[in-house]
Amino acid sequence: MYDILERINQPSDLKTLDKKELSELCKEIRSFLVDKVTKNGGHLASNLGVVELTVALHLVFDMPRDKVVWDVGHQTYVHKILTGRRDAFDTLRTYKGLSGFPKTSESIYDCFNTGHSSTSVSAALGIARARDLKGEDSFVAAVFGDGAMTGGMIYEAINDVGHNKTPLILILNDNEMSISQNVGALSKYLRRLRHTKTYHRSKAHISSFLSHIPLMGGFLQARIRGMKDLIKSRVLPSTFFGDLGVEYLGPVDGHNLFGLVNVLNIAKSMNEPVLIHVKTKKGKGYEPAEKNPHIFHGISPQGGSSKTELKYSDYSQCAGETLIKLAQKNHDFVAISAAMPLGVGLGTFSHKYSDRFFDVGIAEQHAVTFCAGLAISGITPVFAVYSSFLQRSYDQILHDVCLQNLHVVFLVDRAGVVGADGETHHGLYDIAFLSDMPYMTILSPSCYEELEQMLEYAINEHDGPIAIRYPRGSTQATESEGFELNKIKVINPEGRKVIITHGRMAHTAISVAELMENIKIVVLPTIYPVPDELWDELEGAELTVVLDDHSISGGLGMIISSAASARDIQIHTIAFPSTPVIHGTVSQIDKHYGLDAQSVAQKIKELADET
Ligand SMILES: Cc1ncc(C[n+]2csc(CCOP(=O)(O)OP(=O)(O)O)c2C)c(N)n1
């Protein structure tokens, strides 16, 4: 079935194939991807769009000597398949299996770890400068999408590349999509560029042609390049990239393998920063994904989503629908997303209240300062964002929102471990960085009803910055007792071994109490500042454990410990390590790190025996 693909065990095997076999190989890769990813889940549409591009990169470059940095890294499945990981592909994104993103620890062909958007050009520039400092001779490239170009970091990098002229090959994979339709003025600019037949393209063809003429080719090529600036300034339209000092080649058809090989070879011959504008189709070759690329951006494993009796399918949907209800009565708040309206549950809100919804692109830093501007002008911004992507905005939250004590509501989705996406996507650091901020309040619901009530409070009653962190999925732990700021919930008040917890971990704590006696559970819907009521509950405790869906460093355990030391109370913490946390299902990850009910019960028993 995969006759040619099965012969590719390392990239150099590609170079033994003739043109017909290479074209056939692309077809086989597509059907391999569709077969595996529709069954096991993962990022399908983006990978179908880069089949020819990835094959071309491996034909033209000599990896791992030459380096290719993949932006975000969700589109590296083809690269993985061609670099010795085909037979392990069924383990992708599973416990102890292959990562869904590039990992230097996984393969010598992965030169830089990614997961968050818009980092590739900076990383590639660092690698290229290191190459030059060490006097090495190799090619360095970065592959990034038009979505990634909505992230500011890319411009910081291009600014540097164009100024210093470090030879580097930038490959813009333009499919006109982020996860949803791409947004922003630059996206419109790229659309115009996509439809031009530029000089740069014909120049590239001439250049390539000349370079193949024996002896004279190089000389003529150099002469023509010498005339380039003159020609360009007189006749040719400039591009944004060219004006910044990065030579522009394109647009080129990203599904024409041999055209891609040609243009990549030209870029290699140029010895200067060059950007190749590649036009691709997200989901290419698989009709459902071509028609609905946003749905097939990331898909669940077959049978992964089960029907539920609950009011919502997950916390994101709960947040989105509650915002719609609140918007009917309160006309003074708006919702903001950084390129993830569907992921954070704002799809319906964005249509129903299109004038009160802003998708700013993959620009979390801008989103936060934009919120600060809205808030200082009397509009309440609600920024719904994944915990791990909010990390980018540390200074904007501190400098622009918190120091001015502005009323900005942060909906921190995917807080805690997220599962298959792994270390770059776990939301394990938000309590640490948010609790650092002046005036910040942090809430953590342990059921949908509580999230509804918290949203109402945060938008309609609170003043100042406030974050509500909630997990991926739907873990319902406790019933709401009617949310009030600083009010705590106590389960089994007679118990003398106390578990302090919040959010989805309240569910684990309840299971622990079913496994052993004498457990009191204190659930904190308000986790920061730590409610005063907590301390009364610790009086007479034999043992106090904080159970936290967060890194142990800077998490709730550390916050409570530091306050408890003044009261001479010893606190033990069970949380995730501060080293990178693996991927797998959430329950596998919990178990791996001793955060499942059995392990927590065992740990409490050991601690009790020690004291
Ligand atoms: C900082 C950050 N915010 C959000 C995301 C979530 N995300 C993953 S892929 C993606 C879209 C990327 O679009 P593009 O770069 O064009 O790549 P494509 O999938 O279209 O190939 C987004 C928003 C992320 N990875 N990093």
Ligand as a Chemical Component Dictionary entry (heavy atoms), coordinates in Angstrom:
data_LIG
# 
_chem_comp.id                   LIG 
_chem_comp.type                 NON-POLYMER 
_chem_comp.pdbx_formal_charge   1 
_chem_comp.three_letter_code    LIG 
# 
loop_
_chem_comp_atom.comp_id 
_chem_comp_atom.atom_id 
_chem_comp_atom.alt_atom_id 
_chem_comp_atom.type_symbol 
_chem_comp_atom.charge 
_chem_comp_atom.model_Cartn_x 
_chem_comp_atom.model_Cartn_y 
_chem_comp_atom.model_Cartn_z 
_chem_comp_atom.pdbx_ordinal 
LIG C1  C1  C 0 1.578  31.732 20.870 1  
LIG C2  C2  C 0 0.598  30.770 20.280 2  
LIG N1  N1  N 0 -0.716 31.107 20.233 3  
LIG C3  C3  C 0 -1.609 30.251 19.695 4  
LIG C4  C4  C 0 -1.214 29.050 19.202 5  
LIG C5  C5  C 0 -2.240 28.063 18.680 6  
LIG N2  N2  N 1 -2.057 27.771 17.255 7  
LIG C6  C6  C 0 -1.473 26.633 16.833 8  
LIG S1  S1  S 0 -1.352 26.537 15.184 9  
LIG C7  C7  C 0 -2.111 28.021 14.995 10 
LIG C8  C8  C 0 -2.356 28.557 13.608 11 
LIG C9  C9  C 0 -1.079 28.746 12.908 12 
LIG O1  O1  O 0 -1.338 29.191 11.629 13 
LIG P1  P1  P 0 -0.188 29.133 10.560 14 
LIG O2  O2  O 0 1.068  29.625 11.178 15 
LIG O3  O3  O 0 -0.647 29.829 9.352  16 
LIG O4  O4  O 0 0.007  27.585 10.298 17 
LIG P2  P2  P 0 -0.945 26.572 9.499  18 
LIG O5  O5  O 0 -1.578 25.699 10.554 19 
LIG O6  O6  O 0 -1.948 27.344 8.732  20 
LIG O7  O7  O 0 -0.025 25.793 8.657  21 
LIG C10 C10 C 0 -2.451 28.581 16.222 22 
LIG C11 C11 C 0 -3.153 29.859 16.431 23 
LIG C12 C12 C 0 0.156  28.728 19.289 24 
LIG N3  N3  N 0 0.640  27.551 18.858 25 
LIG N4  N4  N 0 1.027  29.603 19.808 26 
# 
loop_
_chem_comp_bond.comp_id 
_chem_comp_bond.atom_id_1 
_chem_comp_bond.atom_id_2 
_chem_comp_bond.value_order 
_chem_comp_bond.pdbx_ordinal 
LIG C1  C2  SING 1  
LIG C2  N1  SING 2  
LIG C2  N4  DOUB 3  
LIG N1  C3  DOUB 4  
LIG C3  C4  SING 5  
LIG C4  C5  SING 6  
LIG C4  C12 DOUB 7  
LIG C5  N2  SING 8  
LIG N2  C6  DOUB 9  
LIG N2  C10 SING 10 
LIG C6  S1  SING 11 
LIG S1  C7  SING 12 
LIG C7  C8  SING 13 
LIG C7  C10 DOUB 14 
LIG C8  C9  SING 15 
LIG C9  O1  SING 16 
LIG O1  P1  SING 17 
LIG P1  O2  DOUB 18 
LIG P1  O3  SING 19 
LIG P1  O4  SING 20 
LIG O4  P2  SING 21 
LIG P2  O5  DOUB 22 
LIG P2  O6  SING 23 
LIG P2  O7  SING 24 
LIG C10 C11 SING 25 
LIG C12 N3  SING 26 
LIG C12 N4  SING 27 
# 
